[in-house]
Amino acid sequence: TKIDYAVYFESNDIFVIDRLNRCHAFSTSPASERLDRCIFYLDEIHTRGTDFKFPNGFRAAVTLGNSLTKDRLVQACMRMRKLGKCHWLSFWSSNEVHHQIKMLKRNPLSTDEKVTLVDILRWVYDNSQQATWDGLHHWATQSLSFQRKVTNFQNIYRNTDQQTYTNKMMEQLAKDCLENEILDLKSMYGQSKTWQTILEIYSARYKYFQIYSSTEIHKAVIKRL
């Protein structure tokens, strides 16, 4: 099929460039009614919330970047709404990613250099596991922040029988929920360092903030850490 247009995003707007290097908005271009004559470029950000009605027979080239996780891969692949029936995929990667995939093959000593879909999915699953482990401390920190806010809201609720809240009460609530935006170097690096697990760090901060009114959330976090 002859390709007459390339479709791409710029500042979240869809544009088309034709063979004469003329750029137009996609919505007002003839390309919007001739998708079979277009080639589309979607970066990672625009694989979310994008829904082109690709004609039957379309094939997508999915690029595999470092540390690609299953959620991002599925999000990209599912732009092909008729995947497995009338839409098809092929995968492309750098030499570095190709080497990572081969190292995870069940038999890395095999002379078979072919990389299968199962090999790619195994690599993506491994990346997803690593991303989960790497993000545990962020998740635990966000949980502490949320529990602090829940505790402060509950304190106001318990300490007043009124249906309305004074400005002083709301100012105190905002102050209690405020997150530190500036951390001085002494508090970050001035103390002696010791090895601690994420669970130990979380538990110590939980006691420091005196969070005692969100026990269900606390138990759920402890269970996952």
N, C-alpha and C positions, 0 to 999 in steps of 0.2 A: 504494500500500500504506500502510495506517495504521501510524504509528510510535508504539509504546507505551513504549519504553525507550531510554535512552541509556547506552551502555557506555563506561567510561573507566578509566584507571589512576590509582591514588593509592598512593604508596609501594610501587610494584611489585606491588600487589594489584589485581585486577580488580573493579570495582564497577558497579552498575547503579542508575540513578535512574529512577523511573517518573513518570507524569503527575501524581501526587499529591505529588511531591518527596520520596518515600521512597527511601532508599538501602539497598541490600542487596549482599551478596557475590554475585558473578556465578554462582559454582558452585552456590549454593543458591537462586537466583532462577528463576522460570519463564522468564525471558528466555534462559537457557542452552539451552532447547529450542525457542525461537521466534526464531531469529536473523533471520528475515524481517521481524520487527516491531521490529528494533533499528536504531539508528544508532550507529556506532562512532567514537570519537575516539582516534587513535593519534598521539602526539608522536614526534619523531625517535628518541628513545632506545628507545621500545617498538615501533619497526618492526623491531627485531632480536629474534629469539627469540620472536616472537608468531605463533601459527598458529591463527587462527579459521577454522572451516570455513564460509565464507560460502556461502549458497544461490546457485543459478543466478540470473542477472539482476542481481546486485549491481553498483553503480557507485561508484567511489571518487573523491573530490575531492582531488587531490594539490597541496599548496601548494608553490610555487617560491620559496625564500628566497635571499637574497644569497649568492653564492659556492657555490651548490649543485654538488656534484661527482657524477660518474657513479655511483660506488659507493653513495653515499647515496640517489640517485634510484632506482637499481635495487632497493636494499634495501627502499625504501618501496613501489614499484610491485609487487614480487613477493609482497606480502601477498595479492594477488589471484591465487590459485593457478591459476585457470582463465582467466587473462588472454588475451583475443583470441578466446575461444570463448563462455564464459558469464559472464565478468566484464569490466567496462569501466572506463575511466579518463577523467577530465577534469582539466585543469590550471588552477590559479588562481595569480595573482601580484599583487604590488603594482605601482603605476605605475612605480616605479624599476626593478624587474626587467623589466617589459614594455618599457621604453625600452631597456634593455641588450640584450634579445633582438632588438629591431627594428634596433639599430645594427649587429648582426652579420649581418643579412640580406645575401645576395649582391648585391642591388641596393637599397641603402638609400634611393635616390631614387625608388623605385617608389611609385606612388599607392595600391597595394594595402596596406591596413592589417592584413590578416589575418595572424595568426601561426600557422604550421603546426607539426606535430610535428617536422619536420626543423629548423625554426628553433630550437625548444626544445632539441633534442639538440645542435645546433651550439653553443648558448650553454653547455650543461652541459659539453661537451667542452672549450671554451675555459676554463671555470672549473677543470676538472680539470688542464689543462696548467699554469695559473697556480699551483694548489695544489702541484703537483709541484716547480715552480721555487722557490716560497716555502719548501718544506720540505727543500730540499737541504742546507742548513747543519745542520739538526737531524739529518738522516740521517747526515751525515758525522761529526757529534759523537758520535752513538750508536755508529758504527762504531769510532771511536777508543777509546771506552770498552770496547767488546767486545774489541778487539785487545789492549788493555792487560791485560785479565783472562786472555786466552788465553796471552799471553807469560808472565805470572806463574805460571800453572798449569804451563806447560811447564818453567819454570826449576826448580820444585820437583821435577818428575818426573825431570829430568836430574841433579839434584844429590843424589839419594838412591837407593840400591839396595834400601831397605827397603820392605816392603809396608804399613807403618804410618807415620803422620806424627805428630811430636811436637806438643805444644801450642804450643811456640815457633814451629815452622814454620807452623802454621795462623794464629797471631796475626800473623806477618809477612806471610802471604798476604792476610789481611784488611786489613792496613795498606796494602799495595801496591795493592790493588783499590779502596781507599776513594775516593769522589768528594768533591770540595770542595763543601760545602753553603753556605759563606759566602765571598763574594768582596768584598774591601774596595774602596772607591771608588777608591783610588789605582791599584790594579792594573787596574781597569776603564776609568778615564777619565784617569789621571795621565800617560799617555804621549802623545806626538804621534801624530796620526792620519794614516794614509795609505790610499789606495784599494788594495784587494787583492781578487782573485777568491776564490771559495770554495776552488778548487783550491790556491791559494797559501797560504791560511790553514790548510787541512787538512795540506798538506805540511810546513809549519813546525811545527805541533803534533805531527805524526808523528815528526819528527826530535827535538823537545824531549823527548818521552816515551821515546825510544830503543826503539821497537817494531820489532824485526827478525825475529821468529820467525813472523809471520803474513803472509808475502809474497803468498800467493794472495789473501787478503782485500784486502790493500793494493792489489794490481794491479786487482782488480775495482772497488774504489772509485775509483781514479784513472781508469779507463776510463769510468765513468759521470759523473764530474765534468768 
